[in-house]
Amino acid sequence: MVSRTARWATTLVAVLGLILGTAVPATAAAAPVTAGVNGPAKMTLSGWSAGNIISDAVFTDRTSMTEAQIQSFFNSKVSTCRGGTDKYGPIICLKDYKTDSVNRPADAYCNGYTGARGESAARIIYRVAQSCGINPQVLIVMLQKEQGLVTHTWPSKWRYDAALGQGCPDDAACNPAYVGFFHQIYGAARQMQIYMEGRYFTWYKPGNTWNIRYDVEISCGSSPVYVANKATSALYYYTPYQPNAASLRAGYGTGDGCSSYGNRNFYNYFTDWFGSTQQLAKALKVTSVSVQGKFLVGQNVAASAAVDPAPTTTSYQWLRNGKAISGATSARYTLAAADAAQSVSVRVVAQKSGYRDGVATSAGTAVSTIKTERLYGPKRETTAVAVSRAAWPTGAGTVMLATSQDFPDALSAAAAAGRASASLLLTPTSGLPAEVSAEIKRLAPARVVLMGGDGVLPRQIADQVRAVVPGAKVERVSGFDRYETSRAAALSGGASSEVLIATGKDYPDAISAAAVGNSRGIPVLLINGTRARLDAPTVDALRKLGVRSATIIGGTGVVPDSVQRHLTELGLTAKRLQGIDRYATNEAIVKAYYSSSALKVLFASGDGFPDALSASVLAGRWKVPLLITRRSCVVPGAMDFMLRSATESAVLVGGPGVLDDGVAALRRC
């Protein structure tokens, strides 16, 4: 804040301000600052040079602070604001101050400004610094030396209105065009560029020696000063006095009657707060920015950077096609649907006290989506044909044939097909459809196994098969009920140390079991889940298979705990995979058997058995997980599994009538 007026300077500067369209401050000696404001009072000004107060490079270093760093600096200078109101209005400290900014056009001195409502002081200073090419630290120091705003705990509104004294001569009211915090900051920064240009202001032109006074009073004298650079000349245009010996000896305190303090205080605050006025701080060196993870929608990617020396803080900003992604400011980022087919990168800013920020940006990487496709036909039988063609493009040695009209025998066949390396086809009891006959012929098997008795697959179907593939051996695996058929199917594959057990009363859990059984060569036994213990034929089958461990699929509502205890009594290791519903049970199964990545998955409906049965065979053939889901969306467990497993493609088994476009778009339920 200036104390007295140099009338000759004020008059000349005011005239030039009218010419330039910019009002400039009156030029007088700023008042001294009470010792101890910034800690112990300075006793000397080591490094002070009246002719080189600050270098041009430091003065114009717009990169010295980020907006966040400016705000943090303000926060550190005032722990508690006294608040309240006075006759000018609410008392708000600089760290909390906000005001509206306005549009300013670009010109030869600044790049212009797009106004906004409620901008913080830190944001205005940062944006103005970028627009006008002035070090934000210079503006911060000027705020302190003029009005003490940085450290003031109860600043009135008038301090903000005349924050830098821009257009505010001591002997007159401020020019209305420059009243207000934003106008003060923008006007002063722009004025500094005008000063340095040297077009209109020449009486402190750098490269010359000038007699610069100590005070407004001529009697206080002057001394010659060689003004070495543009930045120093700008400071003298702003405050045309140099400190005398008494002012320099006083540090932050009061000198004598001829002392001035404006440029001294500028130097004091700058060196105390930000370091050298002559040398740009050394920048942190960010040698590399790398991103780990798969660039696939829904996947998490993580950024890291090598920085020398080690930074105090590291901040991140993820970019989509070079533009900041709102809210994406942590080291990890989940790739969103909006990133699909776009280039995503990350900018890393490393910070450390005494160093300029180190900044580096990773290379952009195109983001992919999980690709989806369908396998289906107009009927359940033709969907099974489509699956068979995908699983066995060049033929199969064995074909298993099961009814398409009920699930138990087909479930047993689906699990057994894996151990027999067999394709599974479905047929109604009325006879082989033409599409199924054609697929059997294409596969050219040496062996065809009919799964189930004459009641579900009549003898005429066996005759039709023989007519299609005359040289094939046609067999039948069956029992008097679904459970005996299941045991026969399990035993047909030979010994196994492990078995999967599921209820035969319903299909959802058994389908999930069949997919794993087919893939891992593990037989599936269907049991009557309403009984407390295993029946004798099932116990006998376990012994014939040589089973040592059994996994129950489903909760206690479908297979009671007593069955698990019975398995333990038989000397087997018994465990259970279950969830609160069929989808959660499926999730538990795929987690248990597909703990590593799953680049491809299959989807089938959890509301019907035919397509899911076909899918279970394909899952075994391709060695991929089978995920069951709802008709119109992907259940959360299945979606999360794909994200954890970095899945790249998904195949929907079934038409839009069973898995609609919501599933094809991988819409989460």
Secondary structure as UniProt FT lines:
FT   HELIX           7..20
FT   TURN            35..38
FT   TURN            46..47
FT   TURN            50..51
FT   HELIX           56..59
FT   TURN            62..63
FT   HELIX           67..77
FT   STRAND          85..86
FT   TURN            87..88
FT   STRAND          89..90
FT   HELIX           94..96
FT   STRAND          98..99
FT   STRAND          119..120
FT   HELIX           121..132
FT   HELIX           136..147
FT   TURN            149..151
FT   HELIX           157..161
FT   TURN            162..164
FT   TURN            166..167
FT   TURN            170..171
FT   HELIX           176..178
FT   HELIX           181..197
FT   TURN            203..204
FT   TURN            206..207
FT   STRAND          208..213
FT   HELIX           218..220
FT   STRAND          222..227
FT   HELIX           230..238
FT   HELIX           245..249
FT   TURN            250..252
FT   TURN            257..258
FT   HELIX           262..274
FT   STRAND          285..292
FT   TURN            297..298
FT   STRAND          300..308
FT   STRAND          313..320
FT   TURN            321..322
FT   STRAND          323..324
FT   TURN            326..327
FT   STRAND          332..334
FT   HELIX           337..339
FT   TURN            340..341
FT   STRAND          343..351
FT   TURN            353..354
FT   STRAND          358..361
FT   STRAND          365..366
FT   STRAND          371..375
FT   HELIX           380..391
FT   TURN            393..394
FT   STRAND          398..403
FT   HELIX           408..419
FT   TURN            420..421
FT   STRAND          422..427
FT   TURN            429..430
FT   HELIX           434..443
FT   STRAND          447..451
FT   TURN            454..456
FT   HELIX           459..468
FT   TURN            470..471
FT   STRAND          473..477
FT   HELIX           482..492
FT   STRAND          498..503
FT   HELIX           508..520
FT   STRAND          524..527
FT   TURN            529..530
FT   HELIX           536..545
FT   STRAND          549..553
FT   TURN            556..558
FT   HELIX           561..569
FT   TURN            570..571
FT   STRAND          573..577
FT   HELIX           582..593
FT   STRAND          600..605
FT   HELIX           610..622
FT   STRAND          626..629
FT   HELIX           636..644
FT   TURN            645..646
FT   STRAND          649..653
FT   TURN            656..658
FT   HELIX           661..664
FT   TURN            665..666
//
